[in-house]
Amino acid sequence: MSRVIDLLRNTVALNLRYSSTLLYLSKDYLKDVSAVLAKTTDQAAPQESETVVRAPLLIAGYTGDTATGAFALDNTSDREMRVQLVVQCELDARLLQVTPAVLDLKPGTGAVVRIIVKFDEAIDKDRDYRGFVTVPGLSNEGVPFIVRRLYDLVDAKEKGADETAPAAEVKSGRKTAKRSAKKSR
């Protein structure tokens, strides 16, 4: 009987050593996996922060016009923010207005910001005036825009353009015209 008890003790001791070794190996494996994942995450972070070049808003108009461009602004943070928009532009400040100039944004909300330009003789014809609207505290990037005063019809005549010619030809099929006529009834 003592032989059976010795055999049982040796089996239990061997089983405990086996389990202990397996536990240490598993623990070391998890540490190594964790270290590899941390390195991979650190290397992936710079790629996520690559800047996306935003196309500028084009705000164009004739002398005497008031033209508008707009963009959306979102608060993706988890706190309420009060932001003041800052405009940098080649134009005279009296010709350009950004509304609203100050925003109170709750977490997860957004707003539409308008850029309003009053076109007069102070703006050169067919010249691009570049500008940016920046939002300190919310984004490091600005929203680019371009203001351009178009040639008036009088100027186009002086250049030899035909006043009766349409500025752009719009083609529409007969079915489309009939459908829209039926919908208006």
N, C-alpha and C positions, 0 to 999 in steps of 0.2 A: 504494500500500500504506500509505503514511503517513496517507492520509485514512481508511482503515479503522481503523488503530490509534488515531487521534484520536477517531473516532466511538465506538470501543469504550471508550476512557478516559472520555469524556464520559458514556457510558451507565452505566459502573460508578460514576462519581462521583455521578451523579444517583440511582442506586439506593442508594448509601450514605447520601446526604442524606435520601432518602425513608425508609429503614429507621431512621435515627437520629431523625428527627422522629416517626415512629410509636412508637418505643420511649419517647421522652420523654412523648408524649401518653398512652400506656398507663400509665406510671409515675404521672403526675399523676392519671389517672382512678382508679387503685387507691388513692392517698392520699385522694382525696375520698370514695370509697366507704367506706374504713376510718373516716374521721372521722364520716361519717353514721351508720354502724353503732355506733360508740362512743357517740354522742349518744343514739341510740335505746335502747341498752342501759342507759345512765344514767337515762333517763327512765322506763324500764319497772321498774327496781329498786324504787322506792317503792311501786308498785302490788302487787308480789309480797309485800311485807312487811306488807300489810294484816292486821290481827288478825281471827281468826275467833272469834266469841263462842261459847264452849262452854256447853252446857246443864248446869246443876248436877245432881249426883247427889242423889237423894232417898233418905234413910235414915229409915225410919219404923218404929215399933214400939209395943207396949203396955208398961205397967209390968211390970218383971221380964224383959222380952225383951232379947236381945242381937242387934242387927241389923248387917248388913254391906253396905257399898258397895265397889265396886272400879273401878279404872281401869288402863289400860296405860301404861307409861312406856318409851320407846324411846331408845336412844343412837344418833343418826344421824351422830355425828361419827366421825372416823377415829382417835380415841384412846380409851384406856380411862379411865373416869371413876369416881370414888368420890363419891357424892352423899348428902347427909343431908337428909331431908325435913323441912320446917318447916310446922307446923300453926298456923293462926290461926282461932280460933273463939270464939263467944259462950258456949260451954258450959264447964263445969268440966273441967279437964284430966284428972281422975281418971275421968271418964265416957267419954272418947274415947281411942282408941288407933289408931295408924297402924303397919301392919306390911308390910314391914320398914321400920324407921326409917332405916337406912343401907343403901345399895346399891352394889355394885361391878359396873359395867356395861362389858363389852367392846364394842369398836366393832361396830355393827350388831346388837347384841342388845337385848333388852328384858326387862321384868319386870312382874308384876301387883302393884299396891299395893292393900291393903285398908284401909278405914276401918271400925273396929269401935266401936259405940256400945252402952253398957249403959244401958238405960232404967230410971230410978227416979223417985221423987217429986220430986226436985230439978229435973226437966225439966217445965216447964209443959205442960199438955195443949193440943193444937191450936195451938201457937205454933211458928213457924219460927225456928230457930237457924241462921244462916248462917255459913259458914266456907270457908277455902281451904287447900289443900295446895300449897305451893310447893316447887320444886326448884331451889335456887340453883346456878348454873353449867350447868344443862342447859336450862332454859327460863325466859323472862322472865314467862310467864303462870302463874297458879295454876290448880289444878283446883277449881272451886267445888262445894260440897255444901250441902245443907239437911238438918237433923235435925228431925224432928217426932214428938212423942209423941202417939199416937192415943188417943181416948177408949176406956176399957175397957168391957166388957159391962155392968158394974155402973153405970158412968156413963151408958151408953146407956139403961138401964132408967129411970134417974132423969130422963132427958130425954124419956121416953115412947116409946122405940123398942120394937118387938115383938121379944122374944128369939127366937121361933121363926121369924121371917122371915129368909131367907138374906141375907147381906150383898150378894151380887151373883148374878144369875141367869146360869148358864152353859148355853147351848143346844148340843145335840149331836144330829146326825141319827142315825137308827137304823142306817144303813149303817156309820157311823163306829164306833158302839158294837159292832156285830157284828164288824167287822174287828179291833178291838183285842182282843176276846174270842178270836178265832181265833189271833191272834199270840201270845197268852199261853199257848196250849195247847201 
